[in-house]
């Protein structure tokens, strides 16, 4: 997904959310439960998803931003 420079400048540098590469904040590897893409997440997201998977290891609740957006669009219809 490409973004215009104007859009990127509106996003704060310390935004919380998954990235495709490790950052100072996002150190934990996590696979998307939909597309199986590899992402890096912060401690809070990692703990939340890990806790959910301890309860039900067959369902990975983590979705990357693209899959989450598609899910939200499908839910509206």
C-alpha positions in Angstrom: 0.0 0.0 0.0 1.6 3.3 -1.0 0.9 6.6 0.7 1.3 10.2 -0.3 4.0 12.2 1.5 1.2 14.4 2.9 -0.4 11.4 4.6 2.9 10.2 6.0 3.7 13.6 7.5 0.4 13.4 9.4 1.3 10.1 11.1 3.2 10.6 14.4 6.7 9.1 14.5 5.9 7.2 17.7 2.7 5.6 16.4 1.9 2.3 18.0 1.1 -0.5 15.6 2.7 -3.4 13.8 5.6 -2.8 11.4 7.2 -5.0 8.8 10.7 -4.5 10.3 11.9 -4.3 13.9 12.0 -0.9 15.6 13.0 0.3 19.0 9.4 -0.2 20.1 8.4 -3.2 17.9 10.8 -6.0 18.9 8.5 -9.0 18.9 7.8 -11.1 15.8 4.2 -11.9 15.1 2.5 -13.6 12.2 -0.8 -12.3 10.8 -3.6 -14.8 11.4 -5.0 -14.1 8.0 -2.2 -13.5 5.5 0.6 -15.1 7.5 2.8 -12.1 6.9 5.6 -11.5 9.4 5.3 -8.3 11.4 6.9 -6.8 14.5 4.8 -5.6 17.4 5.3 -3.9 20.7 5.2 -5.5 24.1 1.5 -4.7 24.7 0.3 -6.3 21.5 2.6 -9.3 21.9 1.3 -10.0 25.5 -2.4 -9.6 24.4 -2.1 -11.9 21.5 0.1 -14.4 23.4 -2.5 -14.5 26.2 -5.3 -15.1 23.8 -3.3 -17.9 22.1 -2.7 -19.6 25.4 -6.4 -19.8 25.8 -7.0 -21.2 22.3 -3.8 -22.0 20.4 -5.7 -22.9 17.2 -6.8 -19.3 16.6 -4.3 -16.5 16.0 -6.3 -13.3 16.7 -3.6 -10.9 15.3 -4.4 -9.2 12.0 -2.0 -6.8 10.2 -3.3 -3.4 9.3 -4.2 -4.4 5.7 -6.2 -7.5 6.8 -7.8 -5.6 9.7 -8.9 -2.9 7.2 -10.4 -5.6 4.9 -12.1 -7.2 7.8 -13.7 -3.9 8.8 -14.8 -3.2 5.3 -16.4 -6.6 5.0 -18.2 -6.1 8.4 -19.8 -2.9 7.2 -21.5 -4.7 4.2 
